[in-house]
């Protein structure tokens, strides 16, 4: 029987493994070997096994024949479904944020967007590491979640974003210069609508922006899923 202390250890371990997957430190398709994880975390295999079961039930990892546990590669239709939901929720967040964003928050949104774009150009030029820019896009959207004034909505969006490794979303932007430029321009147009107090336009722009991001991400996974377990 698992003790409360044991449950806490498993939960903490699952969270730490999840964080490594979400950051890309453990990439999609990578094997998750119990002995190796136990050694890395300095614990026995038992809590590692339970933590992996927890992550498997959450859909983040899967057990492959002759491979054991691996980081799961999402299928394109799943990405599109999740982003359809995310688009509607983010449109609501943008609509609610219109009446709650003051001049300082608008300025912060513009600064975050500009900083993200300049860093992405530096990464493309080989002048910076991609890891430095991995969370910049999320930071922009999180500001709007928080400004919505709805804690449950912000939490739901955070959980949806955790459905897929965040470094992949950053890589999709980084690997496609046209998509990167469009993303920056769409953010800027969205901030203009927020600043103007146009709730309908802000909601529509956000919805279209997220749906577009979902299409690009689904296409990336479609290409990746055909090669990740070969070679």
C-alpha positions in Angstrom: 0.0 0.0 0.0 1.4 3.4 -1.0 1.8 5.9 1.9 0.9 9.6 1.7 4.7 10.3 1.6 5.1 7.8 -1.2 2.2 9.4 -3.2 3.9 12.8 -2.7 7.2 11.5 -4.0 5.5 9.9 -7.1 3.6 13.2 -7.8 6.8 15.2 -7.5 8.7 12.9 -9.7 6.0 12.8 -12.3 6.0 16.6 -12.3 9.8 16.7 -12.7 9.8 14.3 -15.6 6.9 16.2 -17.2 8.9 19.4 -16.9 11.8 17.8 -18.7 9.5 16.6 -21.5 7.7 20.0 -21.8 11.0 21.8 -22.1 12.4 19.4 -24.7 15.2 18.1 -22.5 13.6 14.7 -23.0 12.4 14.9 -26.6 9.3 13.3 -28.2 10.0 9.7 -29.1 12.7 9.4 -26.6 12.8 6.2 -24.4 12.1 6.6 -20.7 14.2 3.8 -19.0 13.3 3.2 -15.4 16.9 2.3 -14.3 18.3 5.4 -16.0 15.7 7.7 -14.5 16.1 6.2 -11.0 19.8 6.8 -11.2 19.4 10.4 -12.4 17.0 11.2 -9.7 18.8 9.2 -7.0 15.8 7.1 -6.1 14.6 3.5 -6.4 12.8 2.2 -9.5 9.4 1.8 -7.7 8.4 5.5 -7.6 9.8 5.9 -11.1 7.5 3.1 -12.3 4.5 4.7 -10.6 5.4 8.2 -12.0 5.6 6.8 -15.5 2.2 5.1 -15.1 0.8 8.5 -14.0 2.3 10.2 -17.1 1.0 7.4 -19.3 -2.6 7.8 -17.9 -2.3 11.5 -18.7 -1.4 10.7 -22.3 2.1 12.3 -22.3 3.9 9.0 -22.7 3.0 5.6 -24.2 4.4 2.0 -24.1 5.7 0.9 -27.4 6.3 -2.8 -28.4 9.9 -3.7 -28.0 10.7 -0.1 -26.9 9.1 0.3 -23.5 7.9 3.7 -22.3 8.6 6.6 -24.7 7.5 10.2 -24.9 4.3 10.2 -27.0 4.2 11.9 -30.4 0.7 13.6 -30.7 -1.3 12.7 -33.8 -2.3 15.7 -36.0 -6.1 15.3 -35.5 -5.5 15.5 -31.8 -3.6 18.7 -32.1 -6.3 20.3 -34.3 -9.0 19.3 -31.8 -7.1 20.8 -28.9 -6.4 24.0 -30.7 -10.0 24.4 -31.7 -10.9 24.4 -28.0 -8.0 26.6 -27.2 -9.0 29.1 -29.9 -12.4 29.6 -28.4 -11.1 29.9 -24.9 -8.4 32.4 -25.9 -10.9 34.4 -27.8 -12.9 34.7 -24.6 -9.8 35.7 -22.7 -9.0 38.4 -25.2 -12.6 39.7 -25.1 -12.5 39.9 -21.3 -9.0 41.4 -21.2 -10.1 44.4 -23.3 -11.7 46.2 -20.3 -9.0 45.1 -17.9 -5.7 46.0 -19.6 -4.2 49.3 -18.6 -1.5 51.3 -20.5 1.3 49.6 -18.6 0.1 46.1 -19.5 -0.4 47.1 -23.1 3.2 48.3 -23.2 4.3 45.1 -21.6 2.5 43.0 -24.3 4.3 45.1 -27.0 7.6 44.7 -25.3 7.3 40.9 -24.9 6.3 40.6 -28.5 9.2 42.7 -29.7 11.6 40.9 -27.5 10.4 37.5 -28.7 10.8 38.6 -32.4 14.3 40.0 -31.9 15.4 36.9 -30.1 14.0 34.7 -32.8 16.0 36.7 -35.4 19.1 36.3 -33.2 18.5 32.5 -33.0 18.1 32.3 -36.8 21.4 34.2 -37.2 23.1 31.8 -34.9 23.7 34.5 -32.3 21.5 33.0 -29.6 20.3 29.6 -28.4 16.8 28.5 -29.3 16.3 27.6 -25.6 16.5 31.3 -24.7 13.3 32.0 -26.7 11.4 28.9 -25.9 8.9 30.5 -23.5 8.5 33.9 -25.1 5.4 33.2 -27.1 3.7 31.6 -24.0 4.6 34.7 -22.0 2.7 36.9 -24.4 -0.4 34.7 -24.2 -0.2 34.3 -20.5 -0.4 38.0 -20.0 -3.7 38.0 -21.7 -4.9 35.0 -19.7 -4.1 36.8 -16.5 -5.7 40.0 -17.7 -9.0 38.2 -18.4 -9.7 38.3 -14.7 -11.0 34.7 -14.7 -8.8 32.3 -12.7 -10.6 29.2 -13.9 -10.2 30.2 -17.6 -6.5 31.0 -17.1 -6.0 27.6 -15.4 -7.9 25.7 -18.2 -5.7 27.4 -20.9 -2.6 26.6 -19.0 -3.6 22.9 -18.8 -4.4 22.8 -22.5 -1.0 24.3 -23.3 0.6 21.5 -21.2 -0.9 18.9 -23.5 2.1 19.3 -25.9 5.8 20.0 -25.2 6.2 23.7 -25.4 9.6 23.6 -27.0 7.9 22.1 -30.1 5.7 25.2 -30.5 8.8 27.4 -30.3 10.6 25.2 -32.8 7.7 25.4 -35.2 8.0 29.2 -35.2 11.7 29.2 -35.3 11.9 26.8 -38.3 9.5 28.7 -40.4 10.5 32.3 -41.0 7.2 33.2 -42.7 5.2 31.8 -39.9 7.5 33.5 -37.4 6.9 36.9 -39.1 3.1 36.3 -39.3 3.0 35.4 -35.6 4.7 38.6 -34.7 2.4 40.7 -36.9 -0.7 38.9 -35.6 0.4 39.6 -32.0 0.9 43.3 -32.9 -2.5 43.6 -34.6 -4.1 41.9 -31.5 -2.5 44.4 -29.1 -3.8 47.2 -31.3 -7.3 45.9 -31.0 -6.9 45.4 -27.2 -5.6 49.0 -26.9 -8.5 50.3 -29.0 -11.0 48.6 -26.7 -12.5 46.6 -29.6 -13.5 43.4 -27.9 -15.1 41.8 -31.0 -12.0 42.4 -33.1 -9.7 41.2 -30.4 -11.6 38.0 -29.9 -11.8 37.3 -33.7 -8.1 38.0 -34.1 -7.1 35.8 -31.2 -9.3 33.0 -32.5 -7.8 33.1 -36.0 -4.3 33.4 -34.6 -4.6 30.3 -32.4 -6.3 28.3 -35.2 -3.4 29.1 -37.5 -0.9 28.1 -34.9 -2.7 24.8 -34.5 -2.5 24.1 -38.2 1.2 24.7 -38.3 1.8 22.6 -35.2 -0.4 19.7 -36.6 1.6 19.8 -39.8 4.9 19.7 -37.9 3.7 16.6 -35.9 2.5 15.0 -39.1 5.9 15.3 -40.6 7.6 14.3 -37.4 5.4 11.2 -36.7 6.5 9.6 -39.9 10.2 9.7 -39.0 10.5 9.8 -35.2 10.5 6.0 -34.8 12.6 5.3 -37.8 16.3 5.7 -38.3 
